[in-house]
Amino acid sequence: MDQLQSVKSMLLAMQRYPWEQGVCAQAFLECGDEEIAIQLAREAAHRQDDDGRPAMLADSPTVTDPISCGEPLLFAAKKTGDPLFTKAIAAMDQYIDELAPRGGDGTLYHIVDKPEFWVDSVYMLPPYLAAAGKYDAAMKQINGYWKALFLPEKKLLAHMYDDGKKSFIRADVWGVGNGWAIAGMARVRGSLPDEHGAWKGELKEKITAILDAALTFQRPDGLFHDVIDDPSTFVDTNFAQMAAYTVFRGVREGWLDEKYLAPAEKMRDAALTKVDRYGMVNDVCGSPHFDAAGQAPEGQAFYILMENEYAKLRRS
């Protein structure tokens, strides 16, 4: 079994929370494993909560994380014609539009019972909205999170903001959080039709701002610290994978300068060395607490996404 297949198999063996189910399904969808993506979407529909959130386990307090299953659900509905998927999407849409808690400007919170914006949400929600053709809604959500979390002096995104207290809960520029943001915005950009060139340009500017700022902190080994600008934090593999995915995709699609390829290839080279004999990608920001280097389904998923985009770029 080659390394990529081993990573895929290991991902399917891992336990998954709602966003982990979504990023797993998205990884298989983007790399062309359509049947597995549909099966993962089927389980997300099976685990749909009464309020419309898919892939739910127990009483999870998350708002946007389950929506990461949205694009695979859309694909499954179109590919199979099974009303099970269209029903699941309708219930999810009702949750997004009517039930999900949100700020005064309509930006969805990340936690059910707390008025908190998290950078993670940029990946979880807007890509689905864009894939569903709700382009205005996708951009509105991105701009809401950007307004709350962007730190102009660092050109990076903070992790968490309390909309009630109007203050940061965690102002740290978390690597994986900024990875969620650039990968999510790249996906949204890919869904926008040509007539939305202004929005495409806006997303490019946001992505390149984060890449440029982050790259000043890239380590000689190609990786980054968990908090990008804090060398006292542990070294994390996953932001490098997320950034490499974004760069390979952006260059392949023709909107990102090729100058980013050399640092991205260095990130990829480092990530390739982190896979063990079981197919586990090691030293990512690790589940379940994400406070130390370890393993996580999202680390597996972004290895797959990175490798898929790298292969596409090489073929183009």
C-alpha positions as CSV (number, residue, x, y, z in Angstrom):
1,M,0.0,0.0,0.0
2,D,1.4,3.4,-1.0
3,Q,1.7,6.3,1.5
4,L,-1.4,8.2,0.3
5,Q,-3.6,5.1,0.3
6,S,-2.3,4.3,3.8
7,V,-3.3,7.8,5.0
8,K,-6.7,7.4,3.5
9,S,-7.3,4.1,5.2
10,M,-6.2,5.4,8.5
11,L,-8.5,8.4,8.2
12,L,-11.5,6.1,7.6
13,A,-10.5,4.1,10.7
14,M,-10.5,7.2,13.0
15,Q,-13.3,8.4,15.2
16,R,-14.8,11.6,14.0
17,Y,-16.7,14.6,15.4
18,P,-19.0,16.7,13.0
19,W,-16.3,18.8,11.4
20,E,-14.0,15.8,11.2
21,Q,-16.7,13.9,9.3
22,G,-17.0,16.9,7.0
23,V,-13.3,17.4,6.3
24,C,-12.9,13.7,5.7
25,A,-15.8,13.6,3.2
26,Q,-14.5,16.7,1.5
27,A,-11.0,15.2,1.1
28,F,-12.4,12.1,-0.6
29,L,-14.7,14.1,-2.7
30,E,-11.9,16.4,-4.0
31,C,-9.6,13.5,-4.8
32,G,-12.2,11.7,-6.8
33,D,-13.2,8.9,-4.4
34,E,-16.8,9.7,-5.1
35,E,-18.4,6.5,-3.7
36,I,-16.6,7.0,-0.3
37,A,-17.6,10.6,-0.2
38,I,-21.2,9.6,-0.8
39,Q,-21.0,7.0,1.9
40,L,-19.6,9.6,4.4
41,A,-22.4,12.0,3.4
42,R,-24.9,9.1,4.0
43,E,-23.6,8.7,7.6
44,A,-23.8,12.5,8.1
45,A,-27.4,12.4,7.0
46,H,-28.0,9.4,9.3
47,R,-26.5,11.4,12.2
48,Q,-28.5,14.5,11.5
49,D,-29.9,16.2,14.6
50,D,-33.5,17.2,14.9
51,D,-32.6,20.8,14.4
52,G,-30.9,20.1,11.0
53,R,-27.2,19.8,11.9
54,P,-25.7,16.8,10.2
55,A,-23.1,14.4,11.5
56,M,-23.9,15.2,15.1
57,L,-22.6,13.1,18.1
58,A,-24.3,13.4,21.5
59,D,-25.1,17.0,22.5
60,S,-22.4,18.9,20.6
61,P,-22.6,22.6,21.2
62,T,-21.2,23.5,17.7
63,V,-23.0,25.6,15.2
64,T,-20.9,25.8,12.0
65,D,-18.8,22.6,12.3
66,P,-21.5,20.3,11.0
67,I,-22.0,22.4,7.9
68,S,-18.6,21.2,6.7
69,C,-20.6,18.2,5.5
70,G,-22.6,20.4,3.2
71,E,-20.7,20.1,-0.1
72,P,-20.5,16.3,0.1
73,L,-24.2,16.2,0.8
74,L,-24.9,18.4,-2.2
75,F,-22.7,16.1,-4.4
76,A,-24.4,13.0,-3.0
77,A,-27.9,14.5,-3.8
78,K,-26.9,15.3,-7.3
79,K,-25.1,12.1,-8.0
80,T,-27.6,9.7,-6.6
81,G,-31.0,11.5,-6.8
82,D,-31.8,10.0,-3.4
83,P,-34.4,12.2,-1.6
84,L,-32.6,11.3,1.6
85,F,-29.9,13.8,0.7
86,T,-32.2,16.5,-0.5
87,K,-34.2,16.2,2.7
88,A,-31.0,16.4,4.8
89,I,-29.9,19.6,2.9
90,A,-33.3,21.2,3.3
91,A,-33.2,20.7,7.1
92,M,-29.6,21.9,7.2
93,D,-30.5,25.0,5.3
94,Q,-33.4,25.8,7.6
95,Y,-30.9,25.5,10.5
96,I,-28.5,27.9,8.9
97,D,-31.2,30.4,7.8
98,E,-33.5,30.4,10.8
99,L,-32.2,28.5,13.9
100,A,-28.5,29.1,14.1
101,P,-27.4,31.8,16.6
102,R,-25.7,34.8,15.1
103,G,-24.4,38.3,15.6
104,G,-26.2,41.4,14.8
105,D,-24.8,41.5,11.3
106,G,-25.9,37.9,10.6
107,T,-22.5,36.2,11.1
108,L,-23.1,32.8,12.6
109,Y,-21.6,32.0,16.0
110,H,-19.4,28.9,16.5
111,I,-21.0,27.7,19.8
112,V,-24.7,27.3,20.4
113,D,-24.9,29.0,23.8
114,K,-22.1,31.5,23.5
115,P,-21.7,34.6,21.3
116,E,-18.4,33.6,19.9
117,F,-16.8,33.9,16.5
118,W,-14.1,31.3,15.8
119,V,-11.7,31.4,12.8
120,D,-12.6,27.7,12.2
121,S,-16.0,28.8,10.8
122,V,-14.4,30.3,7.7
123,Y,-13.9,26.7,6.5
124,M,-17.0,25.1,7.9
125,L,-19.8,27.4,6.5
126,P,-18.9,29.6,3.6
127,P,-17.7,26.9,1.2
128,Y,-21.0,25.1,1.5
129,L,-22.9,28.3,0.9
130,A,-20.8,29.1,-2.2
131,A,-21.2,25.5,-3.5
132,A,-24.9,25.8,-3.1
133,G,-24.9,29.0,-5.2
134,K,-25.5,31.3,-2.3
135,Y,-22.5,33.5,-3.2
136,D,-23.7,36.6,-1.4
137,A,-24.3,34.7,1.8
138,A,-20.9,33.1,1.6
139,M,-19.1,36.4,1.2
140,K,-21.2,38.0,4.0
141,Q,-20.1,35.3,6.4
142,I,-16.4,35.5,5.4
143,N,-16.4,39.3,5.8
144,G,-18.1,39.0,9.2
145,Y,-15.4,36.7,10.5
146,W,-12.7,38.8,9.0
147,K,-14.0,41.9,10.6
148,A,-14.1,40.3,14.0
149,L,-10.8,38.3,13.9
150,F,-8.3,40.0,11.5
151,L,-5.4,41.6,13.3
152,P,-4.1,44.4,11.0
153,E,-0.7,44.7,12.8
154,K,0.0,41.0,12.2
155,K,-1.9,40.5,8.9
156,L,-3.2,37.2,10.5
157,L,-6.4,36.0,12.0
158,A,-7.0,35.6,15.8
159,H,-8.6,32.5,17.0
160,M,-11.7,33.5,19.0
161,Y,-13.7,36.7,19.6
162,D,-16.5,37.3,22.1
163,D,-19.2,39.3,20.4
164,G,-21.0,40.0,23.6
165,K,-18.0,41.4,25.5
166,K,-16.5,42.8,22.3
167,S,-13.1,41.4,23.1
168,F,-10.9,38.5,22.1
169,I,-11.1,35.2,24.0
170,R,-8.0,34.0,22.3
171,A,-6.1,36.6,20.2
172,D,-3.3,34.1,19.4
173,V,-2.7,33.7,15.6
174,W,-3.3,29.9,15.7
175,G,-1.7,28.2,12.7
176,V,-4.5,25.7,12.0
177,G,-7.1,28.5,12.4
178,N,-5.4,30.5,9.7
179,G,-5.2,27.3,7.7
180,W,-8.9,26.8,8.0
181,A,-9.4,30.4,6.7
182,I,-7.2,30.3,3.6
183,A,-8.3,26.8,2.6
184,G,-12.0,27.8,3.1
185,M,-11.6,31.0,1.1
186,A,-9.8,29.1,-1.7
187,R,-12.8,26.8,-1.9
188,V,-15.2,29.7,-2.0
189,R,-13.2,31.4,-4.7
190,G,-13.3,28.2,-6.7
191,S,-17.1,28.1,-6.6
192,L,-17.6,31.8,-7.6
193,P,-18.7,32.3,-11.2
194,D,-16.6,34.6,-13.4
195,E,-19.1,37.5,-13.1
196,H,-18.0,37.8,-9.4
197,G,-14.5,38.9,-10.3
198,A,-14.5,41.6,-7.6
199,W,-15.2,39.0,-4.9
200,K,-12.5,36.7,-6.4
201,G,-10.0,39.5,-6.2
202,E,-11.0,40.2,-2.6
203,L,-10.5,36.6,-1.6
204,K,-7.1,36.5,-3.3
205,E,-6.1,39.6,-1.4
206,K,-7.1,38.0,1.9
207,I,-5.4,34.7,1.2
208,T,-2.2,36.3,0.1
209,A,-2.1,38.6,3.1
210,I,-2.2,35.6,5.4
211,L,0.3,33.7,3.3
212,D,2.8,36.6,3.2
213,A,2.5,37.2,6.9
214,A,2.8,33.5,7.8
215,L,5.8,32.8,5.6
216,T,7.9,35.2,7.6
217,F,7.7,32.6,10.4
218,Q,8.3,29.5,8.3
219,R,10.9,27.3,10.0
220,P,14.0,25.9,8.2
221,D,12.4,22.5,8.2
222,G,9.4,23.9,6.3
223,L,6.9,23.8,9.2
224,F,5.4,26.4,11.6
225,H,4.7,26.7,15.3
226,D,1.2,26.1,16.6
227,V,0.9,29.8,17.2
228,I,2.5,31.1,14.1
229,D,4.5,34.0,15.7
230,D,5.2,32.2,19.0
231,P,8.3,29.9,18.8
232,S,7.6,28.7,22.4
233,T,4.6,26.7,21.1
234,F,4.9,23.3,19.6
235,V,5.8,22.6,16.0
236,D,2.7,21.7,14.0
237,T,2.4,19.8,10.7
238,N,-1.1,20.7,9.7
239,F,-0.9,24.4,9.0
240,A,1.9,23.5,6.5
241,Q,-0.4,21.0,4.8
242,M,-3.3,23.5,4.7
243,A,-1.1,26.3,3.3
244,A,0.5,23.9,0.7
245,Y,-3.0,22.8,-0.4
246,T,-4.0,26.4,-0.8
247,V,-0.9,27.4,-2.7
248,F,-1.0,24.3,-5.1
249,R,-4.7,25.0,-5.8
250,G,-4.2,28.7,-6.3
251,V,-1.3,28.3,-8.7
252,R,-3.1,25.5,-10.6
253,E,-6.2,27.7,-11.0
254,G,-4.0,30.6,-12.2
255,W,-4.8,33.2,-9.5
256,L,-1.8,32.8,-7.2
257,D,1.8,33.8,-8.0
258,E,4.2,30.9,-8.6
259,K,6.6,32.5,-6.1
260,Y,4.6,30.6,-3.4
261,L,5.5,27.2,-4.8
262,A,9.0,26.9,-3.4
263,P,7.9,27.4,0.3
264,A,4.8,25.3,-0.3
265,E,6.9,22.4,-1.7
266,K,9.1,22.7,1.4
267,M,6.0,22.4,3.5
268,R,4.9,19.3,1.6
269,D,8.3,17.7,1.9
270,A,8.2,18.1,5.7
271,A,4.7,16.7,5.9
272,L,5.7,13.6,3.9
273,T,8.2,12.7,6.6
274,K,5.5,12.7,9.3
275,V,3.6,9.7,8.1
276,D,4.2,6.5,10.1
277,R,3.8,2.8,9.1
278,Y,0.1,2.9,10.0
279,G,-0.6,5.9,7.7
280,M,-1.0,8.3,10.6
281,V,0.1,11.9,10.0
282,N,2.0,12.8,13.1
283,D,2.7,16.0,15.0
284,V,-0.4,17.8,13.7
285,C,-2.4,19.9,16.2
286,G,-3.8,16.9,17.9
287,S,-7.3,15.8,18.9
288,P,-9.2,15.8,21.2
289,H,-7.9,18.9,23.0
290,F,-5.8,20.5,20.2
291,D,-3.2,21.8,22.7
292,A,-0.3,19.6,21.7
293,A,1.3,17.9,18.8
294,G,-0.5,14.6,18.0
295,Q,-2.8,13.1,15.5
296,A,-6.3,14.2,14.2
297,P,-8.6,13.4,11.3
298,E,-8.2,16.9,9.9
299,G,-4.4,16.2,9.7
300,Q,-5.2,13.1,7.6
301,A,-7.7,15.0,5.5
302,F,-5.4,17.8,4.6
303,Y,-2.5,15.5,3.8
304,I,-4.9,14.0,1.2
305,L,-6.1,17.4,0.0
306,M,-2.5,18.6,-0.3
307,E,-1.4,15.6,-2.3
308,N,-4.4,15.7,-4.6
309,E,-3.7,19.4,-5.5
310,Y,0.0,18.7,-5.9
311,A,-0.7,15.9,-8.3
312,K,-3.2,18.0,-10.3
313,L,-0.7,20.8,-10.5
314,R,2.0,18.5,-11.8
315,R,-0.4,17.3,-14.5
316,S,-1.4,20.8,-15.5
